[in-house]
């Protein structure tokens, strides 16, 4: 019966001189990890016209956006600014999709506040990149930058290994590496949420991990489709935050991270969808923090207002 009524409706549209509107094709790319976790419910819905791909390397996403092979992408916040500068304003940021995912972890129960890090050594990875800039900002704002020693590792997995082998180790880890470590050693605990610590120190910005961007040309040609995409994305984000087991299963099925790790990691991934004026306020503040430490981190200059999608 539903098919019959659908056929009748299409016939009436044709007789009236109208034709059913074709869905806009959108090719969406996302990185493995938290920036992709919030969209898995939308991926599972299999919306007509949407084509998703999950990749492991941010350079691959950037190259595809630059060539026009991808319409939208979920990628690190600073890379969105770099891409904006490298394409002469050829992209727009639609939303923040992941707040900070960095945590200070320990095997014991000694670290309760930033002050407790005084005189301690922190294993960390991401020197010369956003993890270093974020940690530096927090330690400096707290006035303890000269009282904490950072031992830089080349990979997050090395920090995990240090925690597993040394019962006194303290490490800065992102999700899902925190949960991966906890799966291997249940005594490892999250001592400090660096996003929360950042927000205690300033109201002018927050720590941001990921954003969703789109080619400027695509946005200008398909505004209604972009707004519909964001509405659907919001539903997917709500699912990630409120239906953790279902979302973890989908994350495992799409090979983003293992289901068991996703189950532990999701509550700490700060998955969100921030748009409009709040998007501009929070993201511009975060990019300014990075720019002040190293302009190259955002592509040499802060993006213009045209970078931010205003939405409906």
N, C-alpha and C positions, 0 to 999 in steps of 0.2 A: 504493500500500500504506500509506504514512504517513497519508493522508487517511482510509483505512478504519479503521486502528487508532485515529485520533483520534475518529472517529464512534462507535466501539465504547466508547471510554473515556467520552465524554460521555454515552452511553446508560446505562452502568453507574452513573455519578454521579447521573443523574436517578432511576434505579430505586432507588438507595439513599437517596433523599431529599435528596441534595446537588445543587448546581448549580455549574458552573464559575465561578470568581471573576472578575468583570469587572476589567480593569486600571483603576487609578486615573488619571483624566485630570489631567494637570499642564500648566499654561500657564506657560512659562518665557520670561523676557525678558532680553536681554543687550545691553550696549553694544558698539559697534564698537571693536575694539582688543584689547589683551591679555586683558581680563577675559572675552572671548568665545572666544578662541582655543583654550582648553583643552577646550571642550565640543564641538568640531566633529565629532569621531569619533562621539560619542554622537548628535549630530544626524543624521549619515549613517546610523546604524544604524536610524533610523526606528522606535524602540520604540513599541509600541501605547499610545496614550493621551497620549504626549508631544507637545506643540505648542510649537515654538520661534519666537521672533521676535528679529531683530537691529535695534536702533534706534541713532540717532546722538546722541540728547539724553538726559542723565540725568534731566532734569525729567519727561520722558515716562514713564520707568520708575517714578519715584517716584509720579507721579499715578495710574498704573495699579495699583500695589500698594495705595495708599491707598484706592482705590475697590473693591478686591477683584477687579479684572479680571485680575490676574496672581497666580499662586500662588507662584512663585519668581522671583528675579532675581539676575543677576550685576552688581554695581555697585561704585563706590568704597567703600573701608572706612569712611571718615568719614561718607559719606552713609547708610550702614546705621545708624550711631549717631544721626544726625539724624532718620532715619525712625522709629527706635525711640522717641525722645523725642516726636516729633510725633504718634505714634499711641498714646501712653500704653502703650507696651510691646506693641504689636500685631504685632511681627515678631520672628523669631529668626534669628540668624546661624548657618548650618549649617557653614561651612568658610571658611578663607582659600583663595582660588584663584589669587592672583597676589601674589608678593612685590614688592619695589621694582623699578621699571623706569626709574629715573633714572640718567643717566650724565653725567660730565664728558667732553666731547669737544674735540679740538683738531686742527689741521692738521699740527702738527709732532710732536716727541717730547720736549717739555720737561717735561710734567707726569707725574711718576712717583709722587707722594704728595701728601697734603693740604698739606704744608708748601710744596710747589712752587707753590701758589696764592697765596702771600703776594705782595702788590704787584700782583696781576693783576686784570683786569676779566673778569667772567663774564656773558655774555648769558644771560638766563633768562626764562621765562614762568611765570605762576602766582602772581603776587603776591597776597597775601591769601587764599591757598588752600594745600592740602597741599604742593605743591612748595616754596613759600617756607618753610613751617614745617619741612619735612624738611631743607632746606639750612641753615637757621638753626641747627637742632639740631646738625647735624654740625659746622659751622664753630665753634660755641660750645664743643662738647665737645672739639674739637681745639685750642681756645684761639687761633684765628686770625680770629675774627669781625670784628675791627677792622682787619684787614690785607688784606681782600679787598673789592673793589668789585663790586657787583651792578648791572648795567644791565637794568632790567626791560622786557620787550617784552610786547605784548598777546596775541600768539599764538606757539605753538611754531614755526610756519612762518617767522616773522620771525627767530627764532634760527637756523634752518636757512639762511635767506637771508644772514644775517650771516656764517656760516661759509663759505658758498660764495663770497662776495665778498671776504672779508678773510682772507688766508693766516695771519694772526697771531691770529685770533679763537679764543676759548675759550667754549664754551657748555654749559649744562646742558640736556640733551634727554632726553625719555622715548622708549622704544620705542613704536611703530615709526618715530618720526621720526628716530632715530639711523640706522636702516637705510636710510630714504628718502634721507637726506643722503649716506650712503656710496655708494648706487647712483649718485648724481649726481657724487660726487667721491671716488674711491677712496683719496685721501690723508687723508681724515678718519678719525681713529682714536678708539676709546674709551680715554681715559686713566685714568679712575677709575670703578669701579662703586660707586655711593653706598650700595647695600644692603650690600656687603661692608665699606665704610668704616664704616658705622653699627655693624655687628656687631663690628668691631675696637674700637670705642669703648665699647661697653656690652654686657653679657650679659642685661640686663633687658628688652630689647625688640628688635624689628627693623623695618625699613621694609616697609610693606605697601601694596599698590595696591588689590587687589580682593577681594571676598568674595561668597559666594552666600548669599542670605537667603531666607526663606519667611514667609508669613503665619502667625502663631502659631496661629490657629484651624485652618488647613490641617494644620500639623504635629501638633497634638493629635488630629485626626481621622484622620490617615493616617500614623502613625509607621512602620509597616512599609514603606509605599511610599516614604517619605523615605529610610529606610536603604538600600533597594534603589537609589534614585536616586543616592545617594552612592557606592555600590559601582560603579555603571555610570560615574559621573563619574570615579572613580579610574582605571578602565580607559582612559577617554578622555584623561586627563592623561598617563598612561604612554605612550600613543600619540603625544601632542604632543611629548614629550621624547625618545622613542626612534625614532620614524618621522617625521622632520622633513619629508622631501620629500612624503610622502603627506599629512601634515597641512597643509603649505603649499598643496598643491593644493586641499584642501577649503576652506581659509580663503579662497582666491581665488574658489572656486565660490560660497561663501555671501556674497561681497562684503563681507567684514570688512576686509581690506586686500588689496592686489594680491599675487598669488602670489610674484612675485620679491622683494618687500619682506618678506613673511612668511618666506620661505626664509632670509633673512639675520637676521631679527628673532627668530625662535623660540628659538634658543639663549640669547638675552639677555632673554627675557621673564619668566624666573623663574616659570614656570607650575608650580603645585603643588596639593596638596589636603591641608590641615591641619585636623584635626577634634579633638573631645574636649578633654582637658586642655591639650594643646599649643595648640589654637586659642585657648582662653581666656587662657593665659599670654602668647602673642605679641600677640594683638590688643588685649588690655586695656592692655598696656605701650605699644603704639603710640598708642592713643587717649589715654592719659594724657599722652604727649608733646605731642599736638595740643592737648589741653585746657589744659595749662600755658601754652601760647602764646596761645591764643584759644579760650575755652569755646564760642563760637559755631560753631567748626569741627566740633564733635561734637553740636551741638544744645542747648548750654547746660549739660549735665551728663553725667557718665560713666554709661553704661548699668549697670543692676543685673545680678546674676548670671543672672537669668532671660533675659537677652539671648542667652546662649550655649547652643547645643544640645548636649546631652551625648552623644547618639548611642546606640549599642547598649549 
